Amino acid sequence: MKRPLTDGDEEYRKGSHRVSCRDHFNGDRNQFINALVRDNILRALKYVLSGAKIASMNLGR
């Protein structure tokens, strides 16, 4: 395992750590967005299904 870069390191000063941080963040953000989209789709399906149930109950009356 590589030791973490510090201010004194040449790579750190070049900013290579920033790229990896940004990539990591973008990966997290994409996962977050995917999770949001998935949750919204599931929630929307639930609403549609419960709406259909209510509609069929109203029709059945």
N, CA, C and O atoms as a Tinker XYZ file with bonds, in Angstrom:
   244  protein
     1  N      0.841000   -1.198000    0.000000    73     2
     2  CA     0.000000    0.000000    0.000000    64     1     3
     3  C      0.878000    1.250000    0.000000    63     2     4     5
     4  O      1.811000    1.372000    0.793000    81     3
     5  N      0.560000    2.173000   -0.902000    73     3     6
     6  CA     1.348000    3.398000   -0.970000    64     5     7
     7  C      1.017000    4.303000    0.203000    63     6     8     9
     8  O     -0.128000    4.376000    0.648000    81     7
     9  N      2.051000    4.998000    0.701000    73     7    10
    10  CA     1.770000    5.939000    1.785000    64     9    11
    11  C      1.082000    7.164000    1.193000    63    10    12    13
    12  O      1.317000    7.505000    0.033000    81    11
    13  N      0.230000    7.834000    1.983000    73    11    14
    14  CA    -0.468000    9.008000    1.458000    64    13    15
    15  C      0.516000   10.117000    1.089000    63    14    16    17
    16  O      1.547000   10.274000    1.743000    81    15
    17  N      0.206000   10.879000    0.050000    73    15    18
    18  CA     1.079000   11.968000   -0.380000    64    17    19
    19  C      0.958000   13.139000    0.584000    63    18    20    21
    20  O     -0.121000   13.433000    1.098000    81    19
    21  N      2.081000   13.797000    0.817000    73    19    22
    22  CA     2.063000   14.976000    1.677000    64    21    23
    23  C      2.478000   16.189000    0.864000    63    22    24    25
    24  O      2.849000   16.061000   -0.303000    81    23
    25  N      2.416000   17.364000    1.473000    73    23    26
    26  CA     2.755000   18.611000    0.777000    64    25    27
    27  C      4.151000   18.590000    0.183000    63    26    28    29
    28  O      4.407000   19.249000   -0.825000    81    27
    29  N      5.064000   17.831000    0.804000    73    27    30
    30  CA     6.448000   17.819000    0.353000    64    29    31
    31  C      6.681000   16.996000   -0.900000    63    30    32    33
    32  O      7.717000   17.139000   -1.549000    81    31
    33  N      5.729000   16.133000   -1.249000    73    31    34
    34  CA     5.929000   15.241000   -2.389000    64    33    35
    35  C      5.788000   15.950000   -3.725000    63    34    36    37
    36  O      4.934000   16.817000   -3.907000    81    35
    37  N      6.650000   15.556000   -4.653000    73    35    38
    38  CA     6.632000   16.153000   -5.990000    64    37    39
    39  C      5.270000   15.898000   -6.665000    63    38    40    41
    40  O      4.690000   16.805000   -7.261000    81    39
    41  N      4.770000   14.657000   -6.565000    73    39    42
    42  CA     3.488000   14.310000   -7.195000    64    41    43
    43  C      2.365000   15.178000   -6.642000    63    42    44    45
    44  O      1.478000   15.618000   -7.373000    81    43
    45  N      2.424000   15.415000   -5.332000    73    43    46
    46  CA     1.378000   16.220000   -4.695000    64    45    47
    47  C      1.398000   17.631000   -5.271000    63    46    48    49
    48  O      0.357000   18.198000   -5.600000    81    47
    49  N      2.603000   18.186000   -5.385000    73    47    50
    50  CA     2.712000   19.560000   -5.898000    64    49    51
    51  C      2.258000   19.642000   -7.347000    63    50    52    53
    52  O      1.702000   20.655000   -7.771000    81    51
    53  N      2.496000   18.567000   -8.116000    73    51    54
    54  CA     2.078000   18.562000   -9.522000    64    53    55
    55  C      0.557000   18.512000   -9.626000    63    54    56    57
    56  O     -0.006000   18.879000  -10.657000    81    55
    57  N     -0.099000   18.069000   -8.584000    73    55    58
    58  CA    -1.554000   18.053000   -8.609000    64    57    59
    59  C     -2.135000   16.733000   -9.079000    63    58    60    61
    60  O     -3.332000   16.655000   -9.356000    81    59
    61  N     -1.304000   15.677000   -9.178000    73    59    62
    62  CA    -1.826000   14.395000   -9.661000    64    61    63
    63  C     -2.852000   13.844000   -8.673000    63    62    64    65
    64  O     -3.759000   13.109000   -9.062000    81    63
    65  N     -2.708000   14.199000   -7.399000    73    63    66
    66  CA    -3.659000   13.695000   -6.402000    64    65    67
    67  C     -5.039000   14.305000   -6.643000    63    66    68    69
    68  O     -6.061000   13.687000   -6.344000    81    67
    69  N     -5.056000   15.521000   -7.186000    73    67    70
    70  CA    -6.344000   16.176000   -7.398000    64    69    71
    71  C     -7.155000   15.433000   -8.446000    63    70    72    73
    72  O     -8.373000   15.307000   -8.325000    81    71
    73  N     -6.477000   14.944000   -9.471000    73    71    74
    74  CA    -7.163000   14.222000  -10.532000    64    73    75
    75  C     -7.827000   12.977000   -9.955000    63    74    76    77
    76  O     -9.001000   12.714000  -10.217000    81    75
    77  N     -7.065000   12.208000   -9.162000    73    75    78
    78  CA    -7.626000   10.975000   -8.623000    64    77    79
    79  C     -8.774000   11.297000   -7.664000    63    78    80    81
    80  O     -9.762000   10.564000   -7.612000    81    79
    81  N     -8.649000   12.380000   -6.910000    73    79    82
    82  CA    -9.729000   12.763000   -6.001000    64    81    83
    83  C    -10.970000   13.098000   -6.806000    63    82    84    85
    84  O    -12.081000   12.697000   -6.458000    81    83
    85  N    -10.766000   13.846000   -7.895000    73    83    86
    86  CA   -11.907000   14.261000   -8.705000    64    85    87
    87  C    -12.562000   13.034000   -9.341000    63    86    88    89
    88  O    -13.787000   12.918000   -9.366000    81    87
    89  N    -11.735000   12.124000   -9.852000    73    87    90
    90  CA   -12.282000   10.905000  -10.461000    64    89    91
    91  C    -13.087000   10.127000   -9.426000    63    90    92    93
    92  O    -14.179000    9.634000   -9.707000    81    91
    93  N    -12.526000   10.028000   -8.225000    73    91    94
    94  CA   -13.194000    9.294000   -7.159000    64    93    95
    95  C    -14.540000    9.946000   -6.854000    63    94    96    97
    96  O    -15.555000    9.269000   -6.689000    81    95
    97  N    -14.522000   11.287000   -6.783000    73    95    98
    98  CA   -15.750000   12.018000   -6.466000    64    97    99
    99  C    -16.781000   11.803000   -7.560000    63    98   100   101
   100  O    -17.955000   11.565000   -7.275000    81    99
   101  N    -16.343000   11.886000   -8.823000    73    99   102
   102  CA   -17.281000   11.704000   -9.925000    64   101   103
   103  C    -17.874000   10.305000   -9.885000    63   102   104   105
   104  O    -19.063000   10.125000  -10.151000    81   103
   105  N    -17.051000    9.309000   -9.555000    73   103   106
   106  CA   -17.555000    7.947000   -9.447000    64   105   107
   107  C    -18.626000    7.868000   -8.372000    63   106   108   109
   108  O    -19.680000    7.267000   -8.577000    81   107
   109  N    -18.345000    8.488000   -7.208000    73   107   110
   110  CA   -19.319000    8.484000   -6.124000    64   109   111
   111  C    -20.595000    9.189000   -6.541000    63   110   112   113
   112  O    -21.702000    8.736000   -6.253000    81   111
   113  N    -20.410000   10.326000   -7.236000    73   111   114
   114  CA   -21.576000   11.108000   -7.622000    64   113   115
   115  C    -22.437000   10.323000   -8.614000    63   114   116   117
   116  O    -23.665000   10.355000   -8.544000    81   115
   117  N    -21.785000    9.624000   -9.530000    73   115   118
   118  CA   -22.535000    8.815000  -10.492000    64   117   119
   119  C    -23.319000    7.724000   -9.776000    63   118   120   121
   120  O    -24.480000    7.464000  -10.093000    81   119
   121  N    -22.665000    7.088000   -8.804000    73   119   122
   122  CA   -23.366000    6.040000   -8.048000    64   121   123
   123  C    -24.562000    6.641000   -7.320000    63   122   124   125
   124  O    -25.637000    6.046000   -7.251000    81   123
   125  N    -24.341000    7.851000   -6.772000    73   123   126
   126  CA   -25.388000    8.536000   -6.020000    64   125   127
   127  C    -26.570000    8.839000   -6.941000    63   126   128   129
   128  O    -27.725000    8.609000   -6.583000    81   127
   129  N    -26.262000    9.364000   -8.142000    73   127   130
   130  CA   -27.315000    9.696000   -9.104000    64   129   131
   131  C    -28.048000    8.426000   -9.525000    63   130   132   133
   132  O    -29.275000    8.406000   -9.617000    81   131
   133  N    -27.279000    7.365000   -9.780000    73   131   134
   134  CA   -27.907000    6.101000  -10.179000    64   133   135
   135  C    -28.851000    5.614000   -9.087000    63   134   136   137
   136  O    -29.953000    5.146000   -9.372000    81   135
   137  N    -28.415000    5.727000   -7.837000    73   135   138
   138  CA   -29.244000    5.284000   -6.718000    64   137   139
   139  C    -30.512000    6.132000   -6.654000    63   138   140   141
   140  O    -31.605000    5.611000   -6.432000    81   139
   141  N    -30.359000    7.447000   -6.852000    73   139   142
   142  CA   -31.523000    8.332000   -6.816000    64   141   143
   143  C    -32.507000    7.950000   -7.910000    63   142   144   145
   144  O    -33.708000    7.840000   -7.667000    81   143
   145  N    -31.990000    7.749000   -9.114000    73   143   146
   146  CA   -32.847000    7.405000  -10.241000    64   145   147
   147  C    -33.562000    6.089000   -9.964000    63   146   148   149
   148  O    -34.766000    5.962000  -10.190000    81   147
   149  N    -32.792000    5.094000   -9.463000    73   147   150
   150  CA   -33.379000    3.787000   -9.163000    64   149   151
   151  C    -34.485000    3.944000   -8.118000    63   150   152   153
   152  O    -35.575000    3.395000   -8.274000    81   151
   153  N    -34.194000    4.707000   -7.040000    73   151   154
   154  CA   -35.187000    4.886000   -5.981000    64   153   155
   155  C    -36.424000    5.578000   -6.520000    63   154   156   157
   156  O    -37.549000    5.210000   -6.182000    81   155
   157  N    -36.211000    6.591000   -7.368000    73   155   158
   158  CA   -37.358000    7.323000   -7.904000    64   157   159
   159  C    -38.205000    6.428000   -8.791000    63   158   160   161
   160  O    -39.433000    6.508000   -8.777000    81   159
   161  N    -37.538000    5.566000   -9.570000    73   159   162
   162  CA   -38.293000    4.655000  -10.431000    64   161   163
   163  C    -39.119000    3.702000   -9.570000    63   162   164   165
   164  O    -40.292000    3.454000   -9.849000    81   163
   165  N    -38.487000    3.170000   -8.515000    73   163   166
   166  CA   -39.216000    2.252000   -7.640000    64   165   167
   167  C    -40.386000    2.965000   -6.972000    63   166   168   169
   168  O    -41.484000    2.420000   -6.863000    81   167
   169  N    -40.130000    4.200000   -6.523000    73   167   170
   170  CA   -41.174000    4.964000   -5.853000    64   169   171
   171  C    -42.309000    5.253000   -6.833000    63   170   172   173
   172  O    -43.487000    5.148000   -6.491000    81   171
   173  N    -41.930000    5.619000   -8.061000    73   171   174
   174  CA   -42.942000    5.922000   -9.078000    64   173   175
   175  C    -43.780000    4.670000   -9.362000    63   174   176   177
   176  O    -45.001000    4.747000   -9.502000    81   175
   177  N    -43.106000    3.520000   -9.445000    73   175   178
   178  CA   -43.843000    2.270000   -9.688000    64   177   179
   179  C    -44.818000    2.003000   -8.549000    63   178   180   181
   180  O    -45.956000    1.586000   -8.768000    81   179
   181  N    -44.345000    2.254000   -7.314000    73   179   182
   182  CA   -45.227000    2.031000   -6.158000    64   181   183
   183  C    -46.449000    2.926000   -6.252000    63   182   184   185
   184  O    -47.577000    2.489000   -6.023000    81   183
   185  N    -46.199000    4.221000   -6.601000    73   183   186
   186  CA   -47.322000    5.146000   -6.726000    64   185   187
   187  C    -48.283000    4.683000   -7.807000    63   186   188   189
   188  O    -49.500000    4.710000   -7.620000    81   187
   189  N    -47.734000    4.258000   -8.936000    73   187   190
   190  CA   -48.576000    3.803000  -10.047000    64   189   191
   191  C    -49.398000    2.601000   -9.604000    63   190   192   193
   192  O    -50.599000    2.529000   -9.866000    81   191
   193  N    -48.739000    1.651000   -8.925000    73   191   194
   194  CA   -49.451000    0.448000   -8.487000    64   193   195
   195  C    -50.524000    0.789000   -7.462000    63   194   196   197
   196  O    -51.640000    0.275000   -7.541000    81   195
   197  N    -50.195000    1.658000   -6.494000    73   195   198
   198  CA   -51.198000    2.009000   -5.490000    64   197   199
   199  C    -52.318000    2.811000   -6.139000    63   198   200   201
   200  O    -53.482000    2.679000   -5.758000    81   199
   201  N    -51.966000    3.655000   -7.130000    73   199   202
   202  CA   -52.989000    4.409000   -7.859000    64   201   203
   203  C    -53.922000    3.472000   -8.605000    63   202   204   205
   204  O    -55.134000    3.683000   -8.633000    81   203
   205  N    -53.352000    2.433000   -9.213000    73   203   206
   206  CA   -54.154000    1.462000   -9.951000    64   205   207
   207  C    -55.086000    0.716000   -8.983000    63   206   208   209
   208  O    -56.240000    0.429000   -9.302000    81   207
   209  N    -54.544000    0.408000   -7.784000    73   207   210
   210  CA   -55.349000   -0.297000   -6.788000    64   209   211
   211  C    -56.540000    0.561000   -6.376000    63   210   212   213
   212  O    -57.672000    0.084000   -6.297000    81   211
   213  N    -56.257000    1.850000   -6.113000    73   211   214
   214  CA   -57.324000    2.767000   -5.690000    64   213   215
   215  C    -58.350000    2.914000   -6.811000    63   214   216   217
   216  O    -59.557000    2.901000   -6.572000    81   215
   217  N    -57.845000    3.054000   -8.043000    73   215   218
   218  CA   -58.753000    3.216000   -9.192000    64   217   219
   219  C    -59.647000    1.989000   -9.337000    63   218   220   221
   220  O    -60.847000    2.115000   -9.580000    81   219
   221  N    -59.060000    0.804000   -9.188000    73   219   222
   222  CA   -59.861000   -0.414000   -9.349000    64   221   223
   223  C    -60.876000   -0.532000   -8.206000    63   222   224   225
   224  O    -61.978000   -1.043000   -8.405000    81   223
   225  N    -60.503000   -0.057000   -7.003000    73   223   226
   226  CA   -61.458000   -0.084000   -5.888000    64   225   227
   227  C    -62.616000    0.841000   -6.184000    63   226   228   229
   228  O    -63.774000    0.500000   -5.944000    81   227
   229  N    -62.292000    2.042000   -6.719000    73   227   230
   230  CA   -63.352000    3.006000   -7.039000    64   229   231
   231  C    -64.264000    2.461000   -8.124000    63   230   232   233
   232  O    -65.476000    2.673000   -8.085000    81   231
   233  N    -63.687000    1.760000   -9.090000    73   231   234
   234  CA   -64.492000    1.189000  -10.165000    64   233   235
   235  C    -65.370000    0.066000   -9.622000    63   234   236   237
   236  O    -66.501000   -0.136000  -10.065000    81   235
   237  N    -64.816000   -0.662000   -8.648000    73   235   238
   238  CA   -65.551000   -1.789000   -8.096000    64   237   239
   239  C    -66.743000   -1.370000   -7.269000    63   238   240   241
   240  O    -67.648000   -2.173000   -7.041000    81   239
   241  N    -66.767000   -0.105000   -6.806000    73   239   242
   242  CA   -67.863000    0.333000   -5.942000    64   241   243
   243  C    -69.154000    0.444000   -6.700000    63   242   244
   244  O    -70.181000    0.801000   -6.122000    81   243
